[in-house]
Amino acid sequence: MTGPEEEAPARPVLRVVRGEPSPEEVAALAAVLAAASSGGGEAPESGPRSVWSERESLVRRPLTPGPGAWRMSALPR
C-alpha cells in the first residue's frame, strides 16, 4: 500500500526582488492584488429574461399608421 501523496511546497505568490518593504506595504499590495483578482464585476445573467420585465417596454414606441400597425403596437416584439 502506498501512503498519502505528499504535495510539493507551494511557491510564494509575492516575492520582493529589490528593497525592503515594511509589513504594512506588503499587506497593502496583497490587499490590492486580492481585490483586483476577485472578479467582482457584473453578476452573470440567471437565464432568459421576460419581455414584460424589460425597461425598454416602459418607453412608448412611435406610432406608425398603416396596414398591420395594430400588430406592431402589442408585445412581444
Residue pairs with C-beta under 8 A, 6 or more apart in sequence:
14 26
14 29
14 30
14 33
16 26
21 29
51 57
51 75
51 76
51 77
52 75
57 75
61 72
61 73
63 69
63 73
64 72
